[in-house]
Amino acid sequence: MKKLLSITAILLIAFITLQCSTVAVTGRRQLSLVPNSQLLPMSFQQYNQVMKEGKKSDNAQWERMVKNVGANIKGAVERYMAQQNLSSKLNGFAWEFNLLEENVVNAWCMPGGKVAFYTGIMPICRDEAGVAVVMGHEVAHAIANHGGERMSQGLVTQGLTSTFSALASQNPTMAKNLLLQSMGVGSQLGMLTFSRKHESEADELGLIFMAIAGYDPREAPKFWKRMEANSGGGQRPPEFLSTHPHPSTRIADLNSLMPKALKYYKK
């Protein structure tokens, strides 16, 4: 029995090792059990469903802000990836930027560049620079495939009994929830928290993306100070904070990354 368990463990480790990929920018190895050929179609389907069930905001000014910043961040990502000879990592992306009417302090980006902001976060963003802080960070999670990595980890916790496509066929509700939780979508489902490595990667890339897009990365610590003030009073933290480090920690980390980000910023 011990021998059998040892062999099983070795095979499991070997399987997981073979299913690893490399984060597009930082080079970190990550678990990747869900290929884009499976991930993107379901991502687009679920995004469309969220848009259908939700209510798009009728605040024209905020909507223009989200779409304009989204287009600028998209352009920055495409230029950065081209400079790094990584444009192929964007194959299959179908960018979209929408603002949903709901008093939820949250925003997210699904695989393939599908972004949603909630009106509850807009007063904290205040302006395009604030939106760019959030947009850059959330898009960075998608570029680094953090959602796919968390989905892969979720499959591992299921005992590797099936691939994601098999899970979607056998238990579509579980597959849907795993996808939405992994991407931090909405406000009702319990989210699978990003690791500190994920947050560090998203912070670094997000600052670079907003800087290339023409937004001052020094606005990022200011946004997080506003977020910290918004979550004061001992109340339950907003959804956007529930999967992120404490703002004071985030601000210190952002300031340490600022010299690198400013190299990309041209006034």
C-alpha positions as CSV (number, residue, x, y, z in Angstrom):
1,M,0.0,0.0,0.0
2,K,2.8,2.4,0.9
3,K,4.5,1.6,-2.4
4,L,1.3,2.2,-4.3
5,L,0.8,5.6,-2.5
6,S,4.3,6.6,-3.3
7,I,3.9,5.8,-7.0
8,T,0.6,7.6,-7.1
9,A,2.2,10.7,-5.5
10,I,5.1,10.6,-8.0
11,L,2.7,10.4,-10.9
12,L,0.6,13.2,-9.5
13,I,3.6,15.4,-9.1
14,A,4.8,14.6,-12.6
15,F,1.4,15.3,-14.0
16,I,1.2,18.7,-12.3
17,T,4.8,19.6,-13.3
18,L,3.9,18.8,-17.0
19,Q,0.9,21.1,-16.7
20,C,2.9,24.1,-15.6
21,S,3.4,27.2,-17.8
22,T,5.3,30.4,-17.5
23,V,3.7,33.8,-16.5
24,A,4.0,35.9,-19.7
25,V,6.0,38.8,-18.1
26,T,7.6,37.8,-14.9
27,G,8.7,34.3,-15.9
28,R,7.2,32.7,-12.8
29,R,6.1,29.1,-13.3
30,Q,2.4,28.5,-12.7
31,L,0.0,25.6,-12.7
32,S,-2.0,25.7,-15.9
33,L,-4.5,22.9,-16.3
34,V,-7.0,24.9,-18.4
35,P,-5.9,25.9,-21.9
36,N,-7.2,29.1,-23.5
37,S,-9.1,27.0,-26.0
38,Q,-11.4,25.9,-23.1
39,L,-11.1,29.0,-20.9
40,L,-11.8,31.8,-23.3
41,P,-15.1,30.5,-24.8
42,M,-16.6,29.9,-21.4
43,S,-15.2,33.2,-20.1
44,F,-16.9,35.1,-23.0
45,Q,-20.2,33.1,-22.4
46,Q,-20.2,33.9,-18.7
47,Y,-19.3,37.6,-19.3
48,N,-22.2,37.9,-21.7
49,Q,-24.5,36.3,-19.1
50,V,-23.4,38.7,-16.4
51,M,-24.0,41.6,-18.8
52,K,-27.4,40.3,-19.7
53,E,-28.5,39.8,-16.0
54,G,-26.9,43.0,-14.8
55,K,-28.0,46.6,-15.5
56,K,-25.7,48.8,-17.5
57,S,-25.2,52.2,-15.9
58,D,-26.9,55.2,-17.4
59,N,-24.2,57.5,-16.1
60,A,-22.8,58.6,-19.4
61,Q,-19.8,60.4,-18.0
62,W,-18.7,57.4,-15.9
63,E,-19.3,55.0,-18.8
64,R,-17.2,57.1,-21.2
65,M,-14.5,57.2,-18.5
66,V,-14.4,53.4,-18.2
67,K,-14.4,52.8,-22.0
68,N,-11.8,55.5,-22.7
69,V,-9.4,54.2,-20.0
70,G,-10.1,50.7,-21.1
71,A,-9.1,51.5,-24.7
72,N,-5.9,53.3,-23.5
73,I,-4.9,50.4,-21.2
74,K,-5.6,47.9,-24.0
75,G,-3.3,49.9,-26.3
76,A,-0.6,50.0,-23.6
77,V,-0.9,46.2,-23.0
78,E,-0.6,45.5,-26.7
79,R,2.5,47.8,-27.1
80,Y,4.2,46.3,-24.0
81,M,3.6,42.7,-25.1
82,A,4.9,43.5,-28.6
83,Q,8.0,45.0,-27.1
84,Q,8.5,41.8,-25.1
85,N,7.8,39.6,-28.1
86,L,4.8,38.2,-26.4
87,S,2.0,39.4,-28.6
88,S,0.9,35.7,-29.2
89,K,-0.2,35.6,-25.6
90,L,-3.0,38.0,-26.6
91,N,-4.4,35.6,-29.3
92,G,-8.1,35.2,-28.9
93,F,-8.6,38.3,-26.7
94,A,-11.8,40.2,-27.5
95,W,-11.6,43.3,-25.3
96,E,-14.7,44.8,-23.8
97,F,-15.3,47.4,-21.1
98,N,-18.6,48.0,-19.4
99,L,-20.0,49.7,-16.3
100,L,-22.7,48.0,-14.3
101,E,-25.2,49.9,-12.1
102,E,-24.7,48.4,-8.7
103,N,-23.5,49.9,-5.4
104,V,-20.6,47.5,-5.1
105,V,-17.0,48.5,-4.7
106,N,-15.6,46.1,-7.2
107,A,-14.1,45.6,-10.7
108,W,-12.8,42.6,-12.5
109,C,-11.3,41.4,-15.8
110,M,-12.1,37.9,-17.2
111,P,-9.7,36.0,-19.5
112,G,-9.7,37.5,-22.9
113,G,-9.9,41.1,-21.8
114,K,-13.6,41.2,-20.7
115,V,-13.8,44.0,-18.0
116,A,-16.6,45.1,-15.8
117,F,-16.7,48.0,-13.3
118,Y,-19.4,48.6,-10.8
119,T,-20.7,52.1,-10.1
120,G,-19.9,51.7,-6.4
121,I,-16.2,52.0,-7.1
122,M,-16.4,55.1,-9.4
123,P,-16.6,57.7,-6.6
124,I,-13.4,56.3,-5.1
125,C,-11.7,56.3,-8.6
126,R,-12.8,59.9,-9.0
127,D,-11.2,60.5,-12.4
128,E,-9.5,58.6,-15.3
129,A,-6.3,58.2,-13.4
130,G,-8.1,56.5,-10.6
131,V,-9.9,54.2,-13.1
132,A,-6.6,53.5,-14.7
133,V,-5.2,52.2,-11.3
134,V,-8.0,49.7,-11.0
135,M,-8.2,48.9,-14.8
136,G,-4.4,48.3,-15.0
137,H,-4.4,46.0,-12.0
138,E,-7.4,43.9,-13.0
139,V,-6.2,43.6,-16.6
140,A,-2.8,42.6,-15.3
141,H,-4.4,39.6,-13.5
142,A,-5.8,38.5,-16.9
143,I,-2.5,39.0,-18.7
144,A,-0.7,36.9,-16.1
145,N,-3.4,34.3,-16.2
146,H,-4.0,34.4,-12.5
147,G,-7.6,33.4,-12.9
148,G,-6.7,30.3,-14.9
149,E,-4.1,29.5,-12.3
150,R,-6.6,29.7,-9.5
151,M,-9.0,27.5,-11.6
152,S,-6.3,25.0,-12.0
153,Q,-5.7,25.0,-8.2
154,G,-9.4,24.5,-7.8
155,L,-9.3,21.5,-10.0
156,V,-6.5,20.1,-7.9
157,T,-8.6,20.4,-4.8
158,Q,-11.2,18.3,-6.6
159,G,-8.7,15.6,-6.7
160,L,-7.8,16.0,-10.4
161,T,-10.8,13.8,-11.2
162,S,-11.5,15.6,-14.5
163,T,-10.3,18.2,-16.9
164,F,-12.1,21.5,-16.9
165,S,-13.9,20.7,-20.1
166,A,-15.1,17.4,-18.5
167,L,-16.2,19.2,-15.4
168,A,-18.1,21.7,-17.5
169,S,-19.9,18.8,-19.2
170,Q,-20.5,16.7,-16.1
171,N,-21.3,19.5,-13.6
172,P,-21.8,22.8,-15.5
173,T,-22.9,24.7,-12.3
174,M,-19.7,23.7,-10.5
175,A,-17.6,24.7,-13.5
176,K,-19.4,28.1,-13.8
177,N,-19.0,28.9,-10.1
178,L,-15.3,27.9,-10.2
179,L,-14.8,30.2,-13.2
180,L,-16.6,33.2,-11.6
181,Q,-15.0,32.7,-8.2
182,S,-11.5,32.5,-9.8
183,M,-12.0,35.7,-11.7
184,G,-13.5,37.7,-8.7
185,V,-16.7,38.2,-10.6
186,G,-19.7,39.9,-8.9
187,S,-20.5,40.3,-5.3
188,Q,-22.5,37.3,-4.2
189,L,-20.1,34.3,-4.8
190,G,-17.3,33.6,-2.3
191,M,-14.1,34.4,-4.2
192,L,-10.9,32.4,-4.3
193,T,-8.4,34.9,-3.0
194,F,-5.4,35.9,-5.1
195,S,-2.0,34.9,-3.5
196,R,0.5,37.5,-2.5
197,K,2.5,36.6,-5.6
198,H,-0.5,37.3,-7.8
199,E,-1.1,40.6,-6.1
200,S,2.6,41.6,-6.4
201,E,2.6,40.7,-10.1
202,A,-0.6,42.5,-10.8
203,D,0.6,45.6,-8.9
204,E,3.8,45.7,-10.9
205,L,2.2,45.1,-14.3
206,G,-0.7,47.4,-13.5
207,L,1.6,50.3,-12.8
208,I,3.5,49.7,-16.0
209,F,0.4,49.5,-18.1
210,M,-1.1,52.7,-16.7
211,A,2.2,54.5,-17.1
212,I,2.5,53.4,-20.8
213,A,-1.1,54.5,-21.3
214,G,-0.1,58.0,-20.2
215,Y,-1.5,58.0,-16.6
216,D,0.8,59.0,-13.7
217,P,1.5,55.8,-11.7
218,R,1.9,58.0,-8.6
219,E,-1.9,58.2,-8.6
220,A,-2.0,54.5,-7.4
221,P,-1.1,55.1,-3.8
222,K,-3.6,58.0,-3.7
223,F,-6.3,55.7,-4.9
224,W,-5.5,53.2,-2.2
225,K,-5.5,55.9,0.5
226,R,-9.1,56.7,-0.7
227,M,-10.0,53.1,-0.6
228,E,-8.7,52.8,3.0
229,A,-10.7,55.8,4.0
230,N,-13.8,54.3,2.4
231,S,-13.4,51.1,4.4
232,G,-13.0,52.8,7.8
233,G,-15.3,52.7,10.8
234,G,-15.0,49.0,11.4
235,Q,-17.5,48.1,8.8
236,R,-17.3,45.0,6.5
237,P,-14.6,45.8,3.9
238,P,-15.8,46.4,0.3
239,E,-15.6,43.4,-2.0
240,F,-12.6,44.9,-3.8
241,L,-10.6,44.9,-0.5
242,S,-11.6,41.4,0.6
243,T,-9.2,39.8,-1.9
244,H,-6.5,42.3,-1.5
245,P,-3.8,43.1,1.1
246,H,-4.5,45.9,3.6
247,P,-4.3,49.3,1.8
248,S,-1.4,50.5,4.0
249,T,0.6,47.4,2.9
250,R,-0.4,47.9,-0.7
251,I,0.7,51.6,-0.6
252,A,4.1,50.7,0.7
253,D,4.6,48.1,-1.9
254,L,3.4,50.4,-4.7
255,N,5.9,53.1,-3.6
256,S,8.7,50.6,-3.8
257,L,7.7,49.7,-7.3
258,M,7.3,53.4,-8.4
259,P,10.9,54.0,-9.7
260,K,10.4,51.2,-12.2
261,A,7.0,52.3,-13.3
262,L,8.0,55.9,-13.8
263,K,10.5,54.9,-16.4
264,Y,7.5,54.1,-18.6
265,Y,5.6,57.3,-17.9
266,K,5.9,60.1,-20.4
267,K,4.0,63.3,-19.6
